[in-house]
Amino acid sequence: MQRKTIAIAALAVALAAGAFWAWQGKPRAVTVVAAHVGPATELVYATGYVEAQQPVTISSRITAPVSRVLVSEGDAVHRGQPLVLLAADEQQAALAQAAAQQRAAEQTEGRTVTLFRQGWVTKAARDQAVANADAARAATAAARARQGQLVIRAESDGVVTRRDVYDGDLATPGKALLLLGDPLRIRVTATVDERDIARVRVGQPALMANDAYPGKAIPAHVAEVTPGGDPTARAFRVRLLPDAAAGTLPIGLSLEVNLVTRREARALLVPAKALAAGRVWTVEDGKARAHAVTTGIAGADAVQVTAGLAAGARVIVSPPADLREGERVKAVVQPDQPR
């Protein structure tokens, strides 16, 4: 029984040794590419939309039905031009009532002042009558001012970029009726995730795109980074100004925005799939060698190596998880890569 156990153990050792020598005799095939020098760009992705640089929202100061809208989208308007007329019935009645109360108060004032001069009433009575008349006059002026607000006018020159009001609507304070802006002076407001905002700076270039312009990269630059973010959306607003080469963009157009936060003209690049646990594997003299590397700009396809690797090194793409230091390997050059 003991001899049989010894024989089995000897057989296992022999098989292991055979497997080891077979492994030594047949190197594992790995795909390699050459680490090369090229441009690297770090991008921050965002979404945005086109708006006027100085958008002006037109709304009513009083509550009243809309009698007539005098402009349409696309119309050019100038400062002081009437845009919307509100129904005047209620305000005219209020003005008439205020005027009647003013006349009554002024008549009382006149009689009381005369009686005071003749010594028939006290100074207090005279002062009260004067105060009542003053209040009535102020009420009439306020009613007249509200009547003037029945005509909603443009606060600045511009173009009607949006119309959200029609005849018969009820205008209320704070409700946007029209939006004015200059289509020749536009900006892009983009929403940037709070995790990326620290990398965004004024002056950085950006490339924007929309399916309406297939294959076209629309150039712009960062003009403003808002100091306050939205804690609910966990995002910040960034204002961009399109460059001259961008051409005319319609207000309201949505855009995909790539902010260029960093560029390296000569970066040592390796495939992103070559990086594993902070190391890159290379093939040297037919053997696998591990290199601890420091990385910089990282993209979906390639990663910049700033230390730990030399240009031209044959880097293993997607190194096997069980790859060992010094293991014999057979380098298979990835198509379209230098040997």
RADAGI-V43612 format. One record per residue. N is the residue number from 0. SS is DSSP state (H for helix, E for strand, L for the rest). PHI is phi in degrees with one decimal (999 if undefined). OMEGA is omega as a letter, one per 30 degrees, with the letter a starting at -180 (NA if undefined). Layout:
n ss phi omega
N SS PHI OMEGA
N SS PHI OMEGA
This chain:
n ss phi omega
0 L 999 a
1 H -67.8 l
2 H -63.5 l
3 H -65.5 l
4 H -64.7 l
5 H -63.2 a
6 H -65.7 l
7 H -65.3 l
8 H -62.2 l
9 H -62.8 l
10 H -64.3 l
11 H -63.0 l
12 H -61.7 a
13 H -63.9 l
14 H -65.4 l
15 H -62.6 l
16 H -62.6 l
17 H -65.4 l
18 H -63.2 l
19 H -60.9 a
20 H -69.4 l
21 H -66.3 l
22 H -64.1 l
23 H -64.1 a
24 H -83.9 a
25 L -122.2 a
26 L -64.6 l
27 E -73.9 l
28 E -82.9 l
29 E -131.9 l
30 E -88.0 a
31 E -126.9 l
32 E -135.1 l
33 E -88.0 l
34 L -63.1 a
35 E -129.8 l
36 E -96.6 l
37 E -165.8 a
38 E -74.5 l
39 E -130.0 a
40 E -130.0 l
41 E -97.9 a
42 E -121.4 l
43 E -117.7 a
44 E -88.3 l
45 E -152.4 l
46 E -121.9 a
47 E -154.0 l
48 E -148.4 a
49 E -88.1 l
50 E -145.6 l
51 E -68.2 l
52 L -63.3 l
53 L -129.1 l
54 L -69.7 a
55 E -120.4 l
56 E -91.8 l
57 E -101.1 l
58 E -142.4 a
59 E -91.4 l
60 L -91.7 a
61 L -131.8 l
62 L -95.4 a
63 E -165.3 l
64 E -67.8 l
65 E -83.1 l
66 E -85.8 a
67 E -160.6 l
68 E -101.7 a
69 L -96.4 a
70 L -132.6 l
71 L -127.0 l
72 L -61.2 a
73 L 96.4 l
74 L -73.8 l
75 E -84.4 a
76 E -129.7 l
77 L -121.5 a
78 L -57.3 l
79 L 90.0 a
80 L -71.6 l
81 E -64.5 a
82 E -115.6 a
83 E -138.5 l
84 E -108.3 l
85 E -103.2 l
86 L -60.6 a
87 L -100.7 a
88 H -55.7 a
89 H -64.5 a
90 H -69.7 l
91 H -65.1 l
92 H -66.0 l
93 H -64.6 l
94 H -67.3 l
95 H -63.7 l
96 H -64.8 l
97 H -63.1 a
98 H -65.6 l
99 H -64.4 l
100 H -65.4 l
101 H -65.7 a
102 H -61.6 a
103 H -65.1 a
104 H -68.3 a
105 H -69.9 l
106 H -65.0 l
107 H -63.1 l
108 H -60.6 a
109 H -61.2 a
110 H -64.6 a
111 H -67.4 l
112 H -64.1 l
113 H -63.9 l
114 H -64.0 l
115 H -65.2 l
116 H -64.9 a
117 L -86.5 l
118 L 86.1 a
119 L -89.9 l
120 L -127.9 a
121 L -81.8 l
122 H -64.4 l
123 H -62.8 l
124 H -65.1 l
125 H -61.0 a
126 H -61.8 l
127 H -66.2 l
128 H -65.3 l
129 H -65.1 l
130 H -63.9 l
131 H -63.0 l
132 H -67.7 l
133 H -61.3 l
134 H -63.3 l
135 H -66.9 l
136 H -63.6 l
137 H -65.0 l
138 H -64.4 l
139 H -66.2 l
140 H -62.0 l
141 H -65.5 l
142 H -65.4 l
143 H -66.3 l
144 H -66.2 l
145 H -64.3 l
146 H -65.7 l
147 H -66.5 l
148 L -80.1 l
149 L -70.8 l
150 E -106.6 a
151 E -90.0 a
152 E -112.8 l
153 L -72.5 l
154 L -87.6 a
155 L -160.4 l
156 L -70.5 l
157 E 167.3 l
158 E -126.2 l
159 E -72.1 a
160 E -93.5 l
161 E -154.8 l
162 E -127.1 a
163 L -122.6 a
164 L -139.1 l
165 L -140.9 l
166 L -54.5 l
167 L 96.0 l
168 L -65.6 l
169 E -99.4 l
170 E -86.0 l
171 L -132.0 l
172 E -59.2 l
173 L 91.7 l
174 L -84.9 a
175 E -69.9 l
176 E -102.0 a
177 E -138.5 l
178 E -126.8 a
179 E -109.1 l
180 E -172.3 l
181 L -104.5 a
182 L -65.4 l
183 L -89.3 l
184 L -123.2 a
185 E -117.9 l
186 E -145.4 l
187 E -117.9 l
188 E -100.6 a
189 E -112.4 l
190 E -105.9 a
191 E -112.6 l
192 E -60.0 a
193 L -61.8 l
194 L -70.1 a
195 L -106.4 a
196 H -64.2 a
197 H -64.9 a
198 H -92.3 a
199 L -94.7 a
200 L -134.3 l
201 L -62.3 l
202 L 98.8 a
203 L -65.9 l
204 E -75.3 l
205 E -148.7 l
206 E -123.5 a
207 E -119.8 a
208 E -148.5 l
209 L -151.0 a
210 H -62.1 l
211 H -69.2 l
212 H -124.3 a
213 L -61.9 l
214 L 76.3 a
215 L -107.0 l
216 L -96.7 a
217 E -93.1 a
218 E -79.8 l
219 E -156.8 l
220 E -146.2 a
221 E -73.4 l
222 E -105.8 a
223 E -159.6 l
224 E -117.5 a
225 L -64.2 a
226 L -72.1 a
227 L -112.3 l
228 L -103.4 l
229 E -100.0 a
230 L -66.7 l
231 L -74.2 l
232 L -82.3 a
233 L 54.7 a
234 E -150.0 l
235 E -123.1 l
236 E -94.1 l
237 E -125.9 l
238 E -97.3 l
239 E -123.6 l
240 E -110.7 l
241 E -62.9 l
242 L -75.5 a
243 H -58.4 a
244 H -71.8 a
245 H -70.0 a
246 L 77.2 a
247 L -89.6 l
248 L -118.2 a
249 L -71.7 l
250 L -63.5 a
251 L 98.0 a
252 L -67.0 l
253 E -85.9 a
254 E -140.3 l
255 E -92.9 a
256 E -119.5 l
257 E -117.1 l
258 E -86.5 a
259 E -87.3 a
260 E -92.1 l
261 E -159.5 l
262 E -136.2 l
263 E -128.9 a
264 E -69.1 a
265 E -127.4 l
266 E -111.0 l
267 E -81.5 a
268 E -117.1 l
269 E -132.5 l
270 E -61.7 l
271 H -60.3 a
272 H -73.4 l
273 H -82.6 a
274 E -88.2 l
275 E -142.8 l
276 L 54.2 l
277 L 73.6 a
278 E -127.1 l
279 E -124.9 l
280 E -98.0 l
281 E -125.4 l
282 E -107.9 l
283 E -132.3 a
284 L 55.3 l
285 L 77.9 a
286 E -126.9 a
287 E -82.3 l
288 E -128.6 a
289 E -95.7 a
290 E -130.2 l
291 E -74.2 a
292 L -125.3 l
293 E -107.6 a
294 E -109.2 l
295 E -123.0 a
296 E -66.7 a
297 E -118.2 l
298 L -120.8 a
299 L -68.6 a
300 L -107.9 a
301 E -137.8 a
302 E -131.0 l
303 E -81.5 l
304 E -105.9 a
305 E -98.7 l
306 E -161.4 l
307 L 103.1 a
308 L -149.7 l
309 L -105.5 l
310 L -62.5 l
311 L 90.4 l
312 L -61.1 a
313 E -85.5 a
314 E -95.4 l
315 E -82.4 l
316 L -87.1 a
317 L 49.9 a
318 L -61.0 l
319 L -59.0 a
320 L -65.4 a
321 L -99.0 l
322 L -64.6 a
323 L -116.1 l
324 L -59.1 l
325 L 83.2 l
326 L -64.8 l
327 E -71.4 a
328 E -136.7 l
329 E -110.2 a
330 E -79.6 l
331 E -111.7 a
332 E -70.8 l
333 L -64.8 a
334 L -53.7 l
335 L 66.5 l
336 L -118.0 l
337 L -67.6 a
338 L -86.0 NA
